[in-house]
Amino acid sequence: MIDYRNYIGIIGGGISGLTLGCALLKQGIPAIIFEKMPEETSHGAAISLSSNALRLLDRLDIYVDLKDQSFIHSAASIQGPHREISSFQTPEVLTTRRQTLMSLLYSRYKNLGGEIFHHHDLASFDAVKCEATFTNENKFTLKHLAACDGIRSSIRDIFFAANQYPKYSGYSAWRGIGKSSLQKIHFALGPDSHIVSYPINKEGDVSFVAVRKEDYQFKESWKEEGSISDLFDDFSAYDSKIFPALEDSVTLYKWGIYIRPPLKSMITNNITLLGDAAHPMVPFLGQGACMAIEDSYSFAMACKERMTNLVNAQVAYDYVRSKRTKKIQQLSMMQGKVYHLKNPILVAARNAAMRYTNIPGNDLKRIHNYNAHEVMRIYLASGNL
Ligand SMILES: Cc1cc2nc3c(=O)[nH]c(=O)nc-3n(C[C@H](O)[C@H](O)[C@H](O)COP(=O)(O)OP(=O)(O)OC[C@H]3O[C@@H](n4cnc5c(N)ncnc54)[C@H](O)[C@@H]3O)c2cc1C
């Protein structure tokens, strides 16, 4: 038995686990990460992060380096399969390789004195004794367990919602990176499909996510290898020039997008759920990782203020984060429906709203303006707990 009873044990070293590790250590709270993989891995090409997450990464001293290695946007355009619908100004959005974000979070965590136990796959947790046992038979006594173990969270299955396993959303997504001269975020919308492309640096690397609504059976995992011609077949309604130039040797993957329903509560005795473990969502607003960053930052803030009684920290976290994440889960799902409209009258109404109003930019602004630091600060100062 290894005694870490003053430590918050974090299960999972993905975006939420590493952000939580950084935020806790920066506040002087001991934390330790357990990751089942042998080393840091990050699948999925690129990622976009909006101001609501970027302002927190700035507080964790990661933003400046991230910005240097990424592309910052202030403009976007939307088109139908062939013709432009609208161009608009966006609030600041940063796009980058996932690997870049992960490496910066990892280095920051290590610089703060953080440690990761790789090859540690959680086997069971005794919530009364706060004891975590791993498949390699190592056992740790902890102060608290933060479950950052992603959409397939076994902690969620056991302690929160039995028999509520991840469900295929009906959407699949191709992701890849190629070369193009694109200088803004570009959306192409068609019936039952859409393609989002953006540069991720100043060297002409452009990432795309091409989403289709389809009843597809993923054979084993949640992603399957495919060729460029499979991609073009799936998106034959679009001009293939929408995609950046892809090298013949590039390996492309088609991902199944999975979801789980919102939970009544993200906390229980000695356990707090964060990120995709708590609220996986369809990626149509680019907010899954942003929510993971907001959760982790907010929970660390609550822990700092309520360290002598972590139950109060959990209650504050649950109160503040449940409302926000449920709303974003719903809005993300709705965004997919708006993007994928088929009925020509509704398509014309959507396009007119996009062309003649500021609705798309304003909707995004409301989501991106959210300041998780201020919201948690005000809640903690309100004396509710
Ligand atoms: C197609 C697509 C595009 C997306 N684009 C964006 C975007 O542009 N912007 C955005 O904000 N979000 C985006 N997202 C969402 C985003 O990727 C996720 O919300 C985010 O990665 C969740 O991070 P996480 O740390 O909670 O979970 P994960 O990244 O899944 O990390 C979980 C970690 O836990 C580990 N783990 C699991 N089980 C155990 C165990 N038993 N023991 C120890 N370790 C364990 C795993 O190995 C993993 O490292 C997108 C998602 C998809 C599918």
The ligand as a MOL file (V3000), in Angstrom:
LIG
                    3D

  0  0  0     0  0            999 V3000
M  V30 BEGIN CTAB
M  V30 COUNTS 53 58 0 0 0
M  V30 BEGIN ATOM
M  V30 1 C -14.0970 14.3630 -34.0200 0
M  V30 2 C -13.8520 15.1260 -32.7330 0
M  V30 3 C -13.3700 16.4420 -32.8070 0
M  V30 4 C -13.2080 17.1870 -31.6210 0
M  V30 5 N -12.7740 18.4750 -31.7160 0
M  V30 6 C -12.7140 19.2450 -30.6040 0
M  V30 7 C -12.3380 20.6240 -30.6950 0
M  V30 8 O -11.9930 21.1310 -31.7690 0
M  V30 9 N -12.3290 21.3740 -29.5470 0
M  V30 10 C -12.6810 20.8540 -28.3400 0
M  V30 11 O -12.7060 21.6000 -27.3340 0
M  V30 12 N -13.0160 19.5280 -28.2140 0
M  V30 13 C -13.0410 18.7250 -29.3120 0
M  V30 14 N -13.3720 17.4020 -29.1930 0
M  V30 15 C -13.6380 16.8270 -27.8450 0
M  V30 16 C -12.3550 16.5210 -27.0640 0
M  V30 17 O -11.4880 15.7300 -27.8440 0
M  V30 18 C -12.6500 15.7780 -25.7580 0
M  V30 19 O -13.7180 16.4190 -25.1000 0
M  V30 20 C -11.4360 15.7740 -24.8140 0
M  V30 21 O -10.3450 15.1210 -25.4310 0
M  V30 22 C -11.7780 15.0920 -23.4920 0
M  V30 23 O -10.6280 15.0210 -22.6770 0
M  V30 24 P -10.6030 14.0820 -21.3790 0
M  V30 25 O -9.2670 14.2910 -20.7700 0
M  V30 26 O -11.8090 14.3190 -20.5510 0
M  V30 27 O -10.7390 12.5920 -21.9340 0
M  V30 28 P -9.7000 11.7530 -22.8110 0
M  V30 29 O -8.9740 12.6230 -23.7580 0
M  V30 30 O -10.4610 10.6000 -23.3640 0
M  V30 31 O -8.6250 11.2110 -21.7560 0
M  V30 32 C -8.9090 10.1420 -20.8700 0
M  V30 33 C -7.5800 9.5460 -20.3960 0
M  V30 34 O -7.8600 8.6000 -19.3620 0
M  V30 35 C -7.0890 7.4390 -19.5800 0
M  V30 36 N -7.7920 6.3290 -18.9120 0
M  V30 37 C -8.9820 5.7960 -19.2720 0
M  V30 38 N -9.3190 4.7920 -18.4240 0
M  V30 39 C -8.3140 4.7040 -17.5090 0
M  V30 40 C -8.0840 3.8470 -16.3970 0
M  V30 41 N -8.9500 2.8690 -16.0440 0
M  V30 42 N -6.9490 4.0110 -15.6700 0
M  V30 43 C -6.0560 4.9830 -16.0050 0
M  V30 44 N -6.2170 5.8060 -17.0700 0
M  V30 45 C -7.3340 5.6730 -17.8140 0
M  V30 46 C -7.0070 7.3290 -21.0980 0
M  V30 47 O -5.9410 6.5130 -21.5130 0
M  V30 48 C -6.8370 8.8000 -21.4950 0
M  V30 49 O -5.4930 9.1810 -21.5090 0
M  V30 50 C -13.5070 16.6120 -30.3500 0
M  V30 51 C -13.9250 15.2760 -30.2860 0
M  V30 52 C -14.0970 14.5370 -31.4520 0
M  V30 53 C -14.5710 13.1070 -31.3490 0
M  V30 END ATOM
M  V30 BEGIN BOND
M  V30 1 1 1 2
M  V30 2 1 2 3
M  V30 3 2 2 52
M  V30 4 2 3 4
M  V30 5 1 4 5
M  V30 6 1 4 50
M  V30 7 2 5 6
M  V30 8 1 6 7
M  V30 9 1 6 13
M  V30 10 2 7 8
M  V30 11 1 7 9
M  V30 12 1 9 10
M  V30 13 2 10 11
M  V30 14 1 10 12
M  V30 15 2 12 13
M  V30 16 1 13 14
M  V30 17 1 14 15
M  V30 18 1 14 50
M  V30 19 1 15 16
M  V30 20 1 16 17
M  V30 21 1 16 18
M  V30 22 1 18 19
M  V30 23 1 18 20
M  V30 24 1 20 21
M  V30 25 1 20 22
M  V30 26 1 22 23
M  V30 27 1 23 24
M  V30 28 2 24 25
M  V30 29 1 24 26
M  V30 30 1 24 27
M  V30 31 1 27 28
M  V30 32 2 28 29
M  V30 33 1 28 30
M  V30 34 1 28 31
M  V30 35 1 31 32
M  V30 36 1 32 33
M  V30 37 1 33 34
M  V30 38 1 33 48
M  V30 39 1 34 35
M  V30 40 1 35 36
M  V30 41 1 35 46
M  V30 42 1 36 37
M  V30 43 1 36 45
M  V30 44 2 37 38
M  V30 45 1 38 39
M  V30 46 1 39 40
M  V30 47 2 39 45
M  V30 48 1 40 41
M  V30 49 2 40 42
M  V30 50 1 42 43
M  V30 51 2 43 44
M  V30 52 1 44 45
M  V30 53 1 46 47
M  V30 54 1 46 48
M  V30 55 1 48 49
M  V30 56 2 50 51
M  V30 57 1 51 52
M  V30 58 1 52 53
M  V30 END BOND
M  V30 END CTAB
M  END
